[in-house]
């Protein structure tokens, strides 16, 4: 497990999937804002491709985010679109509704930066988020990400176009958290 100050990132466990599905993916508003595709219902028992972990896909590394004080699942995170030639990847993150506003997102981004820059040897990490997502913008900027641009009306979300903000962080700019 990769450890931050308050969260750990570990492999996705089978028992995580029903929680992630019920609290994040079955919520039409949350799922519509988090994913680049239209929400659609899945029949009970259907294998949810958003939660599947494909060990053969080297371009995507999914994690479950857990609270270090008790081990409870608080969300999911991933490094996706990993390009080993140009040495960059994208960060994805979603916290369970009951876990929002507690600093878990900022700590999870920090741990993903450690994983990307130290463990994987990447040179660039990138985050794309909706312009009206202050929690993700704050988590990114607290970890040193710089706003690089706005993609105007780039995301169709629940009946309207929304701007996306692109943030980037280079390995030589990253400041690992001081030991506590």
ZIPE-V198339 format. One record per residue. RES is the residue in one letter. PSI is psi in radians with two decimals (* if undefined). Layout:
# ZIPE-V198339
res:psi
RES:PSI
RES:PSI
This chain:
# ZIPE-V198339
res:psi
X:2.43
X:2.33
X:2.39
X:-2.72
X:-0.72
X:-0.35
X:2.75
X:2.57
X:2.13
X:2.99
X:2.62
X:2.27
X:2.69
X:-0.65
X:-0.22
X:-0.55
X:-0.82
X:-0.58
X:-0.84
X:-0.70
X:-0.83
X:-0.73
X:-0.37
X:-0.93
X:-0.51
X:-0.17
X:1.89
X:-0.76
X:-0.87
X:-0.84
X:-0.68
X:-0.58
X:-0.40
X:-0.35
X:2.69
X:0.26
X:2.85
X:2.48
X:2.51
X:2.52
X:2.65
X:2.39
X:2.59
X:2.42
X:-0.18
X:2.38
X:2.05
X:1.98
X:-0.39
X:-0.41
X:-0.10
X:2.46
X:1.94
X:1.76
X:-0.29
X:-0.14
X:1.74
X:-0.13
X:-0.01
X:2.18
X:1.79
X:2.54
X:2.64
X:2.43
X:2.20
X:2.60
X:2.18
X:-0.43
X:-0.44
X:-0.12
X:0.07
X:2.49
X:2.25
X:-0.12
X:-2.89
X:2.73
X:2.72
X:2.71
X:2.14
X:2.86
X:0.57
X:2.21
X:1.79
X:-0.37
X:-0.94
X:-0.08
X:0.95
X:2.88
X:2.94
X:2.64
X:2.35
X:2.57
X:2.44
X:2.23
X:2.53
X:2.58
X:-0.71
X:-0.17
X:0.02
X:2.63
X:0.25
X:0.10
X:0.02
X:-0.68
X:-0.79
X:-0.76
X:-0.68
X:-0.70
X:-0.71
X:-0.79
X:-0.67
X:-0.63
X:-0.78
X:-0.82
X:-0.83
X:-0.84
X:-0.74
X:-0.90
X:-0.79
X:-0.27
X:0.51
X:2.79
X:-0.42
X:2.40
X:2.53
X:2.52
X:2.33
X:2.24
X:2.77
X:2.51
X:-0.40
X:0.53
X:1.35
X:-0.54
X:-0.80
X:-0.68
X:-0.75
X:-0.81
X:-0.72
X:-0.88
X:-0.59
X:-0.36
X:0.18
X:0.00
X:2.53
X:2.37
X:2.13
X:-0.31
X:2.99
X:2.26
X:1.79
X:2.29
X:0.75
X:-0.33
X:2.29
X:1.97
X:1.93
X:0.88
X:0.11
X:2.71
X:2.42
X:2.49
X:2.60
X:2.46
X:2.35
X:2.21
X:2.51
X:2.70
X:2.26
X:2.66
X:-0.72
X:-0.23
X:-0.36
X:2.35
X:1.86
X:2.61
X:2.52
X:2.52
X:2.47
X:*
